[in-house]
Amino acid sequence: MKAAVLTSVRHIAIQEVASPTPEADDQVLIRVRTVGICGSEVHAYHGTHPFRKPPAILGHEMAGDVVAVGSAVTRVAVGDRVTVDPHWPCGRCNYCRAGHINLCPAKRVLGTREWPGAFGEYILAPEEAIFRLPDHLSYVQGSLIEPLTIAVHVLRRAGLQAGESIAVLGSGSIGGMLIGVGHALGARPIIAADIRQHCLDAARERMGATHDILLPQQDLVAEVLRITEGAGVDVVCIAADDPWLVSQAVQIAKGHGRIALVALLCTEPLQLMGYELIRKEAQVLGNTMSVTKDVHTALELAATGQVDVEGILTHVLPHYDAQRALELAASKADGAIKVMLTYD
């Protein structure tokens, strides 16, 4: 099969590689139709991701068709249109038994050396990681379920309630989905902050933001306090890879506020004033990927139109343009937010 392989930092090559072969009776072979490019792929492209390292076939935001199933598979059949939750957990550890598959220490993640991803024409997946797409959702929308799932997971852990306020610092792909889920949950106000106007435009016009702040032209803390009449916000989500935002988040969180770390803040240490966290009794929440119940919620939100998943989509390119696609996703040039590859 053809695959776009990350052969070294900042270099993607289209190569002929062996197609995956089922190795157990609970496995499913899927033909990839669409695959989104996530911030984690951008980190891998730059050589800064903690475990996505070249050489690897990246890609975990995918949708496609089931083409073969193992003898024990009962939930999906050949011809089903599906998306994949990119976890392959052990199923035996304490985390797995408690439903926290995202914390399984032995899990494989789609789009790594251990589990080749959807930048290839076919992937292999365990049945438990596969979810049928509703008939009226396209493959493109199916690829956007995974980033929506991340937003569902983050805001579920942050306990966002209707009528509470939220600020999303970084309104790219994941930030846009956080805004969309916040809107669906009934949050008000919903404040988006970003360094790019086109990301803010999408956040407000498509995803449900009520206010936007362009950085660094506008003062983040002053603007949030102005919008909230000095109160601050209940939930702050950091969806941009800038450690400076953590100290800003502490300042704009209200008493008992929750600060959710979403972006891969892995290049520099975080600096913040501990006294402000203590004084406000604020919480800082780390978040990694999602769990199965988040996938079900995300599918429901997309299928019912409560979140406009295509509101973040800006570019769809053929798979052989993967190098250009990664460059667009990394630079946000040409108005890029979510960039997607297609095998059609």
C-alpha positions in Angstrom: 0.0 0.0 0.0 1.0 3.7 -0.3 1.8 5.5 2.9 3.1 9.0 3.7 6.0 8.2 6.1 7.6 10.6 8.5 11.2 9.5 7.6 13.0 12.3 9.5 12.2 15.6 11.2 10.3 17.8 8.7 10.3 15.3 6.0 7.4 13.2 4.6 8.0 10.6 1.9 5.4 8.7 -0.1 6.5 5.0 0.1 5.3 1.6 -0.8 4.9 -0.3 2.5 3.4 -3.7 3.5 -0.3 -3.6 4.2 -1.3 -4.5 7.8 -2.4 -8.0 8.3 -4.9 -9.1 11.0 -3.1 -11.1 13.7 -6.1 -12.0 16.0 -9.7 -12.9 15.5 -10.9 -9.6 17.2 -9.1 -7.3 14.7 -10.5 -5.3 11.8 -8.9 -4.1 8.6 -10.0 -0.6 7.5 -9.5 1.3 4.3 -8.7 4.9 5.1 -10.8 7.5 3.4 -9.9 10.7 5.3 -7.4 11.6 8.0 -7.0 14.9 9.8 -3.7 16.4 10.9 -3.5 17.0 14.6 -1.2 19.2 16.7 0.5 16.0 17.8 1.4 15.3 14.2 2.8 18.8 13.9 4.9 18.1 17.1 6.2 14.9 15.5 7.0 16.7 12.3 9.0 19.2 14.3 10.7 16.5 16.3 9.3 17.7 19.7 6.7 15.0 20.4 7.5 12.8 23.4 6.7 9.5 21.7 5.7 10.1 18.0 9.2 9.6 16.5 10.4 9.0 12.9 10.3 6.7 11.1 6.5 6.4 11.5 3.3 6.4 9.7 1.3 9.2 11.4 -2.4 9.9 11.5 -5.1 9.1 14.1 -8.1 11.3 13.2 -9.5 9.0 10.6 -12.6 7.6 8.9 -12.9 4.8 6.4 -14.5 1.5 5.4 -14.3 -1.9 7.0 -12.8 -4.3 4.5 -12.1 -7.4 6.6 -13.0 -8.7 10.0 -11.8 -11.4 12.3 -13.9 -14.4 13.2 -14.8 -13.0 16.7 -15.9 -9.5 15.5 -19.6 -8.9 16.0 -20.0 -5.1 16.3 -19.0 -4.1 12.8 -19.1 -5.8 9.4 -17.5 -5.5 6.0 -18.8 -2.3 4.3 -19.5 -0.4 7.5 -18.3 3.3 7.5 -16.4 3.8 10.7 -14.1 6.0 12.8 -11.5 4.7 15.2 -10.7 5.7 18.8 -6.9 5.8 18.6 -6.2 3.7 21.7 -5.1 0.0 21.7 -5.1 -0.6 25.5 -4.0 -3.8 27.2 -7.5 -4.4 28.7 -6.1 -6.0 31.9 -4.4 -3.3 34.0 -6.2 -1.4 36.8 -6.7 1.7 34.6 -8.3 -0.4 31.8 -10.6 -2.2 34.2 -11.7 1.2 35.6 -12.5 2.5 32.1 -9.4 4.8 32.0 -8.0 3.4 28.9 -6.2 6.7 28.1 -3.9 6.0 31.1 -3.1 2.4 30.3 0.8 2.1 30.6 0.9 -0.6 27.9 -1.4 0.9 25.4 -0.5 1.5 21.8 -1.5 4.8 20.1 -2.5 5.0 16.4 0.0 6.9 14.3 3.2 5.7 16.0 5.8 3.0 15.3 4.0 0.6 17.5 0.6 1.1 15.7 1.1 2.5 12.1 -1.5 5.2 11.4 -3.9 6.5 8.8 -1.4 8.3 6.6 -1.4 4.9 5.0 -4.2 3.5 2.8 -5.1 0.8 5.4 -5.0 0.5 9.2 -5.6 -2.4 11.5 -7.6 -1.8 14.7 -9.1 -3.9 17.6 -12.9 -4.1 17.4 -13.4 -2.3 20.7 -11.7 0.9 19.2 -14.1 1.0 16.2 -17.3 3.1 16.0 -19.8 3.1 13.2 -20.6 6.5 11.7 -24.2 7.7 11.5 -25.4 7.4 7.9 -25.7 11.2 7.4 -22.1 12.0 8.6 -19.5 12.1 5.9 -16.0 10.6 6.0 -14.7 14.2 6.5 -17.0 14.7 9.5 -16.0 11.2 10.7 -12.4 12.2 10.9 -13.4 15.2 13.0 -15.0 13.0 15.7 -11.6 12.3 17.3 -10.7 16.0 18.0 -14.3 16.6 19.2 -13.8 13.6 21.6 -10.8 15.4 23.1 -12.9 18.5 23.8 -15.7 16.4 25.3 -13.2 14.7 27.6 -11.5 17.9 28.7 -14.8 19.8 29.5 -16.3 16.7 31.2 -13.2 16.6 33.5 -13.4 20.3 34.1 -17.1 20.0 35.1 -18.3 22.8 32.8 -22.0 23.5 33.5 -24.6 25.6 31.6 -24.4 29.2 32.5 -20.7 29.0 33.5 -18.0 31.0 31.7 -15.1 29.7 29.7 -12.0 31.1 28.1 -10.2 29.0 25.5 -6.6 30.1 24.9 -5.7 29.0 21.4 -8.6 28.6 19.1 -7.1 26.3 16.5 -8.5 22.7 15.9 -8.8 21.6 19.5 -9.6 25.0 20.8 -12.3 25.4 18.2 -13.8 22.1 19.3 -13.6 23.1 23.0 -15.6 26.3 22.1 -18.1 24.1 20.2 -18.7 21.8 23.1 -18.8 24.7 25.5 -21.5 26.3 23.4 -23.4 23.0 23.3 -23.3 22.7 27.1 -24.7 26.2 27.4 -21.6 28.1 28.7 -21.8 31.9 28.6 -19.7 33.9 27.9 -17.4 31.9 25.7 -14.1 33.8 25.2 -11.6 32.8 22.4 -8.1 34.0 22.4 -5.5 33.5 19.6 -2.7 35.1 17.8 -4.4 34.6 14.4 -7.5 36.5 13.3 -8.7 33.7 11.0 -8.8 31.3 13.9 -10.8 33.8 16.0 -13.2 34.3 13.0 -14.0 30.6 12.8 -14.4 30.4 16.6 -17.0 33.1 16.6 -18.7 32.5 13.3 -18.9 28.7 13.3 -18.1 27.3 16.8 -20.1 29.6 19.2 -17.6 32.0 20.8 -19.3 35.1 22.2 -16.1 37.2 22.4 -12.6 37.0 20.9 -9.3 38.4 21.9 -6.4 38.9 19.4 -3.0 38.4 21.0 -0.7 40.1 21.7 -2.4 43.3 20.4 -5.0 43.0 23.2 -4.2 42.4 26.9 -5.6 39.0 27.7 -6.1 39.5 31.4 -7.5 43.0 31.1 -10.0 41.9 28.3 -11.2 38.8 30.2 -11.8 40.8 33.3 -13.6 43.5 31.4 -15.9 40.9 29.7 -16.6 39.2 33.0 -17.0 42.5 34.9 -13.9 41.6 37.1 -15.1 38.1 38.1 -12.9 36.0 35.8 -14.0 32.7 34.3 -15.0 29.4 35.7 -13.0 27.3 33.2 -9.8 28.2 31.3 -8.6 25.8 28.6 -5.0 26.1 27.4 -5.1 24.8 23.8 -1.9 26.5 22.5 1.7 25.4 23.0 2.8 28.4 24.9 3.9 28.0 28.6 3.3 31.8 29.2 -0.5 31.1 28.9 -0.5 29.1 32.1 0.4 32.1 34.3 -2.2 34.1 32.4 -4.8 31.4 33.0 -4.3 31.5 36.7 -4.9 35.3 36.7 -8.2 35.1 34.7 -9.7 32.1 36.6 -12.2 33.0 39.3 -12.4 31.5 42.7 -12.8 27.7 42.5 -11.9 28.0 38.8 -10.6 25.1 36.8 -7.6 25.4 34.5 -7.4 22.6 31.9 -4.1 21.9 30.1 -4.8 20.5 26.7 -1.9 21.4 24.5 1.4 19.6 24.5 3.3 22.1 26.7 6.5 20.0 26.4 9.2 22.3 25.3 9.7 24.6 28.4 9.0 24.4 32.1 5.7 26.0 33.3 5.9 29.1 35.5 3.0 30.3 37.7 2.3 31.9 41.0 1.4 29.2 43.5 -0.2 31.7 45.9 -2.8 32.7 43.3 -3.8 29.0 42.9 -4.1 28.7 46.7 -5.9 32.0 47.2 -8.5 31.1 44.5 -8.6 27.4 45.4 -8.2 26.8 41.7 -7.6 23.5 40.1 -5.1 22.6 37.4 -6.2 19.6 35.3 -3.9 17.6 33.0 -5.7 15.9 30.1 -4.6 13.2 27.8 -6.7 11.9 24.9 -10.1 10.5 25.9 -12.1 7.5 27.0 -14.8 5.4 25.4 -17.8 7.3 26.8 -16.4 10.5 25.4 -16.5 9.0 21.9 -20.2 8.2 22.3 -20.9 11.7 23.4 -18.9 13.2 20.5 -20.8 11.1 18.0 -24.1 12.3 19.4 -23.0 16.0 19.4 -21.9 15.7 15.7 -24.8 13.6 14.6 -27.4 16.0 16.1 -25.6 19.1 14.8 -25.0 20.5 18.3 -21.4 21.0 17.3 -20.5 22.1 13.8 -17.5 19.9 13.4 -16.6 21.2 10.0 -16.4 24.7 11.4 -12.6 24.2 12.0 -11.9 22.5 8.6 -10.1 24.7 6.1 -8.1 22.4 3.7 -8.6 19.0 2.2 -5.6 17.7 0.2 -4.8 14.4 -1.5 -2.7 12.0 0.5 0.3 12.4 -1.8 0.5 16.1 -0.7 1.1 15.1 2.9 4.4 17.1 3.1 2.5 20.3 2.1 -0.4 19.4 4.4 2.0 19.2 7.4 3.6 22.5 6.5 0.2 24.2 6.3 -0.9 22.7 9.6 2.3 23.7 11.3 2.4 27.3 9.9 -1.3 28.0 9.8 -0.5 29.8 6.4 -3.3 30.4 3.9 -5.9 30.6 6.7 -5.2 27.0 7.7 -6.8 25.6 10.9 -7.7 21.9 10.4 -5.9 20.3 7.4 -7.1 16.9 6.2 -5.8 14.3 3.7 -8.1 12.2 1.5 -7.7 8.9 -0.3 -10.7 9.3 -2.6 
